[in-house]
Amino acid sequence: MNILNENKKEEKIVELLKKAEDDGTFYDSLYKLYVLIGIAKGVDDINNNRGMTLEEFNNEREAIYERYSRKLG
């Protein structure tokens, strides 16, 4: 990763900590950071063509459902 992306990540973390509620817990802040990281990973996946269309998702879901239906009766 380049320095610009790392700086943006640090800025987001600092911004998140500044917005933290005074009565919030460490775990509240940790959860918000976890959600932010998940969103960032999702955006990165989309930008790097690692996502799938809704149609592809539905086809994959149906295939999994069929496999389990046959396996479990």
C-alpha positions as CSV (number, residue, x, y, z in Angstrom):
1,M,0.0,0.0,0.0
2,N,1.1,3.5,-0.6
3,I,1.6,6.2,2.0
4,L,-1.4,8.2,0.9
5,N,-3.8,5.3,1.6
6,E,-2.1,4.7,5.0
7,N,-2.5,8.4,5.9
8,K,-6.2,8.2,5.0
9,K,-6.7,5.2,7.2
10,E,-5.0,6.9,10.1
11,E,-7.1,10.0,9.5
12,K,-10.3,7.8,9.6
13,I,-9.2,6.2,12.9
14,V,-8.4,9.6,14.5
15,E,-11.8,11.0,13.2
16,L,-13.6,7.9,14.7
17,L,-11.8,8.4,18.0
18,K,-12.7,12.1,18.1
19,K,-16.3,11.3,17.5
20,A,-16.4,8.7,20.3
21,E,-19.0,9.4,22.9
22,D,-17.7,10.4,26.3
23,D,-19.8,7.7,27.9
24,G,-18.9,5.1,25.3
25,T,-16.8,2.1,26.1
26,F,-13.6,0.9,24.5
27,Y,-15.6,-1.9,23.0
28,D,-18.0,0.5,21.4
29,S,-15.1,2.2,19.7
30,L,-13.6,-1.1,18.8
31,Y,-16.8,-2.3,17.2
32,K,-17.1,0.9,15.2
33,L,-13.6,0.5,14.0
34,Y,-14.3,-3.2,13.0
35,V,-17.3,-2.0,11.0
36,L,-15.2,0.7,9.3
37,I,-12.6,-1.9,8.4
38,G,-15.2,-4.2,6.9
39,I,-16.6,-1.4,4.8
40,A,-13.2,-0.4,3.6
41,K,-12.4,-4.1,2.6
42,G,-15.7,-4.2,0.7
43,V,-15.0,-1.0,-1.2
44,D,-11.5,-2.3,-2.0
45,D,-13.0,-5.6,-3.3
46,I,-15.4,-3.7,-5.5
47,N,-12.7,-1.4,-6.8
48,N,-10.5,-4.5,-7.7
49,N,-13.3,-6.5,-9.4
50,R,-13.5,-9.1,-6.6
51,G,-17.2,-8.6,-6.2
52,M,-20.2,-10.4,-7.8
53,T,-23.4,-9.3,-9.4
54,L,-26.7,-9.9,-7.7
55,E,-27.5,-12.5,-10.4
56,E,-24.2,-14.3,-9.7
57,F,-24.9,-14.3,-6.0
58,N,-28.4,-15.7,-6.5
59,N,-27.1,-18.5,-8.7
60,E,-24.4,-19.4,-6.2
61,R,-27.0,-19.3,-3.3
62,E,-29.3,-21.6,-5.3
63,A,-26.5,-24.0,-6.0
64,I,-25.6,-24.2,-2.3
65,Y,-29.3,-24.7,-1.4
66,E,-29.6,-27.5,-3.9
67,R,-26.5,-29.3,-2.6
68,Y,-27.7,-29.1,1.0
69,S,-31.2,-30.2,0.0
70,R,-29.9,-33.3,-1.7
71,K,-27.4,-34.0,1.1
72,L,-29.9,-33.6,4.0
73,G,-33.0,-34.9,2.2
